[in-house]
Amino acid sequence: MTRRSRIRIIRDPLWNTIRVDPIAMTIVDTAAFQRLRYIRQLGFAHLVYPGATHTRFGHAIGVYHLTGTALRLLRDRGGVDRGVWEGAELIPYAALLHDIGHYAFSHAMEELEAERLPGDHEALSARFFESPELEQALLPLGEGAADRIHAVIRGESSHPLAGLVSGSLDLDKMEYLRRDSFFCGVPYGEVDVDRLLQALVLLPDPESGDVEVGVQEKGISALESLLFAKYQMFRNVYWHHAVRSATALYRRIVDEAVRVGLVGSEELVGPTDEELLYWISTRAEESSEPSVRRIGSRWVEAIRHRRLPKRACEITAAELEGIELPRWVSQDSPGRRRVEDRLADRLGLAPGEVLIDYPAKRRMLDLDLLVERRSGKVERLREEGLRGLIDLPRVAEELYRTTRVLRIFTFEPRRIESHEALELLGSGEGSPGDEIPGNTDSQPG
């Protein structure tokens, strides 16, 4: 037996022993996958929580591990047609590769306007699948395997088990909440993963008859634990004011770098965290334009040395109750940048040194899943909830609303009163006629 044909063991601080099969190990050894060692899982959270230097690499292997565990439990449970398991061997590899297309600093760059980017990380994964090394690694899985794996990652697969990778019960959420909590050193991300895994079951849709991954009613309490863990992590870690300050500054750095030609849009695909900042910084230094050199000498250095923009104004959900904000407030856009720079001028600051931040996450907990009631009846849990169970959709929406905070950051200490900020933001100076309720959202996280 050759070294390549053996099961390999990876020791993980979260899940202890992870057994990696030979094909998965070949995937892990590709340059495309090894790149994930240098993409921080939480973007700039390490500037607040020093332990948060964990990467997409460890997370991806963790999701692979949980997916294999879930598949074994579902097989042992039985009770479904054997045809459901056709193609199931590809699901763990989809779990392993689900983050292969991430940009530098993970999701931070995806907050840029769509015109600046070649696509989201799931769309970009197709480019990495085309690398000869990864194509070779997937060959043992048969013709067309790469396309089927990619469809699972994109949420476009009809396979009954695809929901383990992309769906309301996907194992990505369970893994990242536990991992992020562990490395940040906070207790907020504790999810009853064992209970959720034990409660997973394959169920027929009452309307179509198609089989998909669902949960037994006894597992709903564990699903609640996931919802509240996610809420606490967004409130205390992901949307911490200093994390958001760094993220907003990074957005502006990349946006300006693309706008002035320091990097091309296509160059954003592939570099690691430090590579991208290095490229932007060194190229900016070569410019004869002071405004361009400032991108590297002032803005990039501010991130590297944690000299982050400070809060000039912070408006909570309670203060925003009943107030309508323009859509551009929560979207990266030319309209928002115009308002930021106009405000910078009023405050005696240079263009780009006022940042408006109103983070958005489409759903605190996406809910569209089958539930097997204690009576044996199968029902679908959607946004309207299910009678007799906690109203998870309503609770999720309320938690999301209260988690969002509108902030204005400035490079130099300034103070802006809430009423002044709201008057400016509601004045139509961004994108005229683009009004939506301030506590709703249609943007992906």
WONOR-V901400 format. One record per residue. N is the residue number from 0. PHI is phi in degrees with one decimal (none if undefined). OMEGA is omega as a letter, one per 40 degrees, with the letter a starting at -180 (none if undefined). Layout:
n | phi | omega
N | PHI | OMEGA
N | PHI | OMEGA
//
This chain:
n | phi | omega
0 | none | a
1 | -81.3 | a
2 | -59.4 | a
3 | -73.2 | a
4 | -97.3 | a
5 | -98.3 | i
6 | -64.6 | i
7 | -107.1 | a
8 | -113.1 | i
9 | -115.3 | i
10 | -90.6 | a
11 | -120.3 | a
12 | -66.5 | a
13 | -95.0 | a
14 | -107.2 | i
15 | 68.3 | a
16 | -100.1 | i
17 | -113.6 | i
18 | -90.9 | a
19 | -115.5 | a
20 | -74.7 | a
21 | -58.4 | a
22 | -67.8 | i
23 | -61.7 | a
24 | -67.3 | i
25 | -64.9 | i
26 | -63.7 | a
27 | -59.3 | a
28 | -79.6 | i
29 | -73.5 | i
30 | -62.3 | a
31 | -60.5 | a
32 | -79.1 | i
33 | -61.4 | i
34 | -55.1 | a
35 | -66.1 | i
36 | -62.8 | a
37 | -115.7 | i
38 | -114.3 | a
39 | -65.0 | a
40 | -60.7 | a
41 | -112.0 | i
42 | 58.0 | a
43 | -106.0 | a
44 | -64.0 | i
45 | -66.0 | i
46 | -74.0 | i
47 | -111.0 | i
48 | -110.2 | a
49 | -57.2 | a
50 | -77.5 | a
51 | -81.0 | i
52 | -101.3 | i
53 | -67.3 | a
54 | -123.1 | i
55 | -62.0 | a
56 | -61.5 | a
57 | -64.0 | i
58 | -61.8 | a
59 | -61.8 | i
60 | -66.8 | i
61 | -65.0 | i
62 | -66.3 | i
63 | -57.2 | a
64 | -62.8 | a
65 | -65.3 | i
66 | -65.7 | i
67 | -60.9 | i
68 | -63.8 | i
69 | -61.9 | i
70 | -63.2 | i
71 | -63.8 | i
72 | -65.3 | i
73 | -67.8 | i
74 | -62.6 | a
75 | -63.6 | a
76 | -68.0 | i
77 | 65.0 | i
78 | 85.4 | i
79 | -127.6 | i
80 | -60.4 | a
81 | -59.6 | a
82 | -64.0 | i
83 | -59.3 | a
84 | -88.9 | i
85 | -66.3 | a
86 | 84.5 | a
87 | -64.2 | a
88 | -65.4 | a
89 | -84.8 | a
90 | -61.7 | i
91 | -60.4 | a
92 | -74.0 | i
93 | -64.8 | i
94 | -62.9 | a
95 | -63.6 | a
96 | -100.4 | a
97 | -64.8 | a
98 | -110.6 | a
99 | -61.2 | a
100 | -95.4 | a
101 | -62.8 | i
102 | -74.2 | i
103 | -57.8 | a
104 | 59.3 | i
105 | 55.1 | a
106 | -77.1 | a
107 | -56.1 | a
108 | -71.5 | a
109 | -70.2 | i
110 | -81.6 | i
111 | -69.4 | i
112 | -63.3 | a
113 | -57.0 | a
114 | -65.3 | a
115 | -83.5 | a
116 | -119.8 | i
117 | -73.5 | a
118 | 154.0 | i
119 | -78.7 | a
120 | -66.2 | i
121 | -71.7 | i
122 | -67.2 | a
123 | -69.8 | i
124 | -57.8 | i
125 | -59.3 | a
126 | -66.4 | i
127 | -73.0 | i
128 | -64.0 | a
129 | -82.5 | i
130 | -67.3 | a
131 | -55.0 | a
132 | -66.4 | i
133 | -72.3 | i
134 | -57.9 | i
135 | -64.8 | a
136 | -64.6 | a
137 | -90.4 | a
138 | -54.6 | a
139 | -60.6 | a
140 | -85.1 | i
141 | 101.0 | a
142 | -63.2 | i
143 | 81.8 | a
144 | -62.4 | a
145 | -60.3 | i
146 | -65.9 | a
147 | -69.9 | i
148 | -64.1 | a
149 | -64.5 | i
150 | -63.3 | i
151 | -63.6 | a
152 | -61.5 | a
153 | -77.2 | a
154 | 75.8 | a
155 | -110.5 | a
156 | -93.2 | i
157 | -96.3 | a
158 | -64.8 | a
159 | -56.1 | a
160 | -100.7 | a
161 | -63.0 | a
162 | -63.3 | i
163 | -69.0 | a
164 | -106.7 | a
165 | -141.1 | a
166 | 166.7 | a
167 | -62.5 | a
168 | -108.9 | a
169 | -64.1 | a
170 | -77.7 | i
171 | -57.1 | a
172 | -61.1 | a
173 | -60.4 | a
174 | -72.0 | a
175 | -70.6 | i
176 | -64.9 | i
177 | -66.1 | a
178 | -68.2 | a
179 | -63.2 | i
180 | -61.5 | a
181 | -60.4 | a
182 | -77.8 | i
183 | -78.5 | a
184 | 75.6 | a
185 | -120.8 | a
186 | -91.8 | a
187 | -74.6 | a
188 | -92.0 | a
189 | -69.4 | i
190 | -119.6 | i
191 | -78.5 | a
192 | -62.0 | a
193 | -58.6 | a
194 | -64.0 | i
195 | -63.6 | i
196 | -62.7 | a
197 | -68.3 | a
198 | -90.5 | i
199 | -66.7 | a
200 | -152.9 | i
201 | -90.2 | a
202 | -129.0 | i
203 | -83.8 | i
204 | -63.0 | a
205 | -61.1 | a
206 | -91.7 | a
207 | -94.5 | a
208 | 84.4 | i
209 | -69.5 | a
210 | -86.0 | i
211 | -150.7 | a
212 | -75.2 | i
213 | -133.2 | a
214 | -137.7 | i
215 | -74.4 | a
216 | -56.5 | a
217 | -65.3 | i
218 | -91.6 | a
219 | -61.9 | i
220 | -62.1 | i
221 | -70.4 | i
222 | -66.3 | i
223 | -63.7 | i
224 | -62.3 | i
225 | -67.2 | i
226 | -61.0 | a
227 | -71.9 | i
228 | -63.7 | a
229 | -64.2 | i
230 | -58.8 | a
231 | -65.2 | i
232 | -69.5 | i
233 | -64.9 | a
234 | -67.8 | a
235 | -102.7 | a
236 | -121.5 | a
237 | -61.5 | a
238 | -110.4 | i
239 | -57.1 | a
240 | -59.8 | a
241 | -73.2 | i
242 | -63.8 | a
243 | -69.2 | i
244 | -61.7 | i
245 | -63.7 | a
246 | -65.1 | i
247 | -63.8 | i
248 | -66.0 | i
249 | -60.9 | i
250 | -54.5 | a
251 | -68.0 | i
252 | -59.0 | a
253 | -67.0 | a
254 | -59.3 | a
255 | -66.5 | a
256 | -62.3 | i
257 | -72.1 | a
258 | -61.0 | a
259 | -92.2 | i
260 | 88.4 | i
261 | -67.4 | i
262 | -135.9 | i
263 | -85.4 | i
264 | -55.4 | a
265 | -68.6 | i
266 | -71.2 | i
267 | -74.3 | i
268 | -90.4 | i
269 | 119.4 | a
270 | -68.5 | i
271 | -83.5 | a
272 | -52.2 | a
273 | -72.2 | i
274 | -61.5 | a
275 | -65.2 | i
276 | -61.9 | i
277 | -65.7 | i
278 | -57.9 | a
279 | -62.1 | a
280 | -63.5 | a
281 | -68.8 | i
282 | -69.5 | i
283 | -64.5 | a
284 | -63.6 | a
285 | -81.5 | a
286 | -77.4 | i
287 | -90.4 | a
288 | -89.9 | i
289 | -56.7 | a
290 | -66.3 | i
291 | -79.6 | i
292 | -59.7 | a
293 | -60.2 | i
294 | -56.8 | a
295 | -85.2 | a
296 | -73.0 | a
297 | -110.7 | a
298 | -76.3 | i
299 | -63.7 | i
300 | -64.3 | i
301 | -62.8 | i
302 | -71.5 | a
303 | -61.3 | a
304 | -106.1 | i
305 | 53.2 | i
306 | -101.9 | a
307 | -86.1 | i
308 | -55.4 | a
309 | -101.8 | i
310 | -72.8 | i
311 | -95.1 | a
312 | -157.6 | i
313 | -139.7 | a
314 | -122.5 | a
315 | -83.6 | i
316 | -60.3 | a
317 | -62.3 | i
318 | -72.0 | a
319 | -91.0 | a
320 | -55.8 | i
321 | 79.8 | a
322 | -99.3 | i
323 | -96.0 | i
324 | -116.5 | i
325 | -64.0 | a
326 | -59.2 | a
327 | -65.7 | a
328 | -62.6 | a
329 | -104.4 | a
330 | -128.2 | i
331 | -70.8 | a
332 | -163.4 | i
333 | -58.2 | i
334 | -62.4 | i
335 | -67.2 | i
336 | -65.0 | i
337 | -63.2 | i
338 | -66.1 | i
339 | -58.0 | a
340 | -72.9 | i
341 | -66.8 | i
342 | -68.2 | i
343 | -58.4 | i
344 | -62.6 | i
345 | -63.4 | a
346 | -92.2 | i
347 | 74.5 | i
348 | -115.3 | i
349 | -74.2 | i
350 | -55.5 | i
351 | 89.3 | a
352 | -108.4 | i
353 | -125.9 | a
354 | -128.8 | i
355 | -97.1 | a
356 | -135.5 | i
357 | -139.7 | a
358 | -63.1 | a
359 | -131.5 | i
360 | -139.5 | a
361 | -52.4 | i
362 | -143.1 | i
363 | -66.5 | i
364 | -149.9 | i
365 | -65.1 | a
366 | -124.9 | i
367 | -159.3 | a
368 | -146.0 | i
369 | -85.0 | i
370 | -123.9 | i
371 | -92.1 | a
372 | -70.6 | a
373 | -60.7 | i
374 | -75.1 | a
375 | 99.4 | i
376 | -71.2 | i
377 | -103.4 | i
378 | -129.8 | i
379 | -99.5 | i
380 | -89.7 | i
381 | -122.5 | a
382 | -63.3 | a
383 | -81.2 | i
384 | 81.1 | i
385 | -132.4 | a
386 | -61.8 | i
387 | 89.9 | i
388 | -111.7 | i
389 | -55.4 | a
390 | -76.8 | a
391 | -56.5 | a
392 | -60.7 | a
393 | -65.8 | i
394 | -62.5 | a
395 | -60.8 | a
396 | -65.8 | a
397 | -68.3 | i
398 | -63.0 | i
399 | -62.2 | a
400 | -60.0 | a
401 | -75.9 | a
402 | -78.2 | a
403 | -73.2 | i
404 | -131.5 | i
405 | -88.6 | a
406 | -129.6 | i
407 | -120.7 | a
408 | -106.6 | i
409 | -132.9 | a
410 | -65.6 | i
411 | -109.6 | a
412 | -55.9 | i
413 | -143.6 | i
414 | -129.3 | i
415 | -123.9 | i
416 | -72.2 | a
417 | -56.6 | a
418 | -66.8 | i
419 | -68.6 | i
420 | -63.8 | a
421 | -65.9 | i
422 | -63.5 | i
423 | -65.9 | a
424 | -69.2 | a
425 | -93.2 | a
426 | -83.8 | a
427 | 79.1 | a
428 | -81.4 | a
429 | -92.9 | i
430 | -114.9 | a
431 | -55.6 | i
432 | 73.9 | a
433 | -107.7 | a
434 | -97.5 | i
435 | -140.9 | i
436 | -58.2 | a
437 | -64.0 | a
438 | -107.6 | i
439 | -111.9 | a
440 | -163.9 | i
441 | -127.2 | a
442 | -98.4 | i
443 | -71.9 | i
444 | -86.1 | none
//
